Amino acid sequence: MVYSREDFKYIDAHTHFFPPDMFKSIWDWFEKVKWEIKYQLPTEELVKILKNQNVKAFTTHNYAHKKDLAENMNEWTNKFSKEHPNAIPFGTIWPEDENREEYTKKIFEIYKFKGIKIQPLVQEFYPNDPRMTEVYKIIEDYGGFITWHAGTAPYRNEYVGLKHFKKYLDKFSDMKMIIAHMGAYEYDKFIKLLDKHNNMYLDTAMIFIRNNIFPERKVKQPKPEILQSYQDRILFGSDFPNIPYPYEQSVLGLLDLDLPRNFYQSIFFKNAKKIFRLKGI
Ligand SMILES: [Zn+2]
């Protein structure tokens, strides 16, 4: 390993911040499936941990899983991001909410969030769900991002995978989007999409860690030379705090690849700073 963690500063494009009571139920669920999260801590402590890891800015991904929750969650995120100016706020939308178009506008117009997070694995709707079409148009109009858990890792249901995602992509091909986990496990296919979709980015969350968490992960990981050739389109992400290993692992696994300094500067910091238009960090 040529570089060490201290050689770089970071923007984490894949961190979660739920209201504390929701975090608690999520963590209880993870416990049940034997995913032992080491960071089941109060919100302020989580923020402090990121700061100590030299993370200069971080996203606030959360997602509603039933009706009439999203609006309050967005309000919570707005308050949180006002208290933490280095938060990169992302909202959530639930397709059954009657006022979804109205609060989507509010997300961008009033709250000035950077985007929204969609998690089809938990939210259980198809990316091209017609109830979301108007919402997508609003996001696109405001130049917001969608961070998509579009891939099939760590497990799959009928709503994930490129096959369904493509139906959305055909309609919104120029939309700004970030594909979580580099599209795992369909890495190659998602990487290829970067050639066609100039506003698409991939985040590295959970993919390059030293200890092998997912059985399919190691074999199908993108090759270092491929990463390098798309270095302007890759964003560092960790999935903190919902990880069953120390935060450092997310960085160390990438440093193990021994790629050039400018590669790391781009993916750890520069790319996210640019696309989220972050100032003063
Ligand atoms: Zn995540």
Boltz pocket constraint, residues with backbone or C-beta under 6 A from the ligand:
constraints:
  - pocket:
      binder: B
      contacts: [[A, 14], [A, 16], [A, 205], [A, 239]]
      max_distance: 6.0
